[in-house]
């Protein structure tokens, strides 16, 4: 049996982050996002934003700042939460710093 509740996967993604298994976190989040998009009934946008935020967090920890910014921006489309805005700002700052260091 495969759970269909987003909270289950959100908790699983959080556990992967704590275990520093960031790629598995991203894969889990991507599968939930795809599942939510294919569901005709829709889903709780706040929960979907949380999954996208977990993905963004994992991407940031992997040093994939541009992808992280995209994930945070997508999360903000679903929920204008202040923590998501803060995460986005931090990801943008880290991306700019990494871009500057490359030059």
KAHU-V770475 format. One record per residue. RES is the residue in three letters. SS is DSSP state (H for helix, E for strand, L for the rest). OMEGA is omega as a letter, one per 30 degrees, with the letter a starting at -180 (none if undefined). Layout:
BEGIN
{{RES | SS | OMEGA} {RES | SS | OMEGA}}
END
This chain:
BEGIN
{{UNK | L | l} {UNK | L | l} {UNK | L | l} {UNK | L | a} {UNK | L | a} {UNK | H | a} {UNK | H | l} {UNK | H | a} {UNK | H | l} {UNK | H | l} {UNK | H | l} {UNK | H | l} {UNK | H | l} {UNK | H | l} {UNK | H | l} {UNK | H | l} {UNK | H | a} {UNK | H | l} {UNK | L | a} {UNK | L | l} {UNK | L | a} {UNK | H | a} {UNK | H | l} {UNK | H | l} {UNK | H | a} {UNK | H | l} {UNK | H | l} {UNK | H | a} {UNK | H | l} {UNK | H | a} {UNK | H | l} {UNK | H | l} {UNK | H | l} {UNK | H | l} {UNK | H | a} {UNK | H | a} {UNK | H | a} {UNK | H | a} {UNK | L | a} {UNK | L | a} {UNK | L | a} {UNK | L | l} {UNK | L | l} {UNK | L | a} {UNK | H | l} {UNK | H | l} {UNK | H | l} {UNK | H | l} {UNK | H | l} {UNK | H | l} {UNK | H | a} {UNK | H | l} {UNK | H | l} {UNK | H | l} {UNK | H | a} {UNK | H | l} {UNK | H | l} {UNK | H | l} {UNK | H | l} {UNK | H | a} {UNK | H | l} {UNK | L | a} {UNK | L | l} {UNK | L | a} {UNK | H | l} {UNK | H | l} {UNK | H | l} {UNK | H | l} {UNK | H | l} {UNK | H | a} {UNK | H | l} {UNK | H | l} {UNK | H | l} {UNK | H | l} {UNK | H | l} {UNK | H | l} {UNK | H | a} {UNK | H | a} {UNK | L | a} {UNK | L | a} {UNK | L | a} {UNK | H | l} {UNK | H | l} {UNK | H | l} {UNK | H | l} {UNK | H | l} {UNK | H | l} {UNK | H | a} {UNK | H | l} {UNK | H | l} {UNK | H | l} {UNK | H | l} {UNK | H | l} {UNK | H | l} {UNK | H | l} {UNK | H | l} {UNK | H | l} {UNK | H | l} {UNK | H | l} {UNK | H | a} {UNK | H | l} {UNK | H | a} {UNK | L | none}}
END
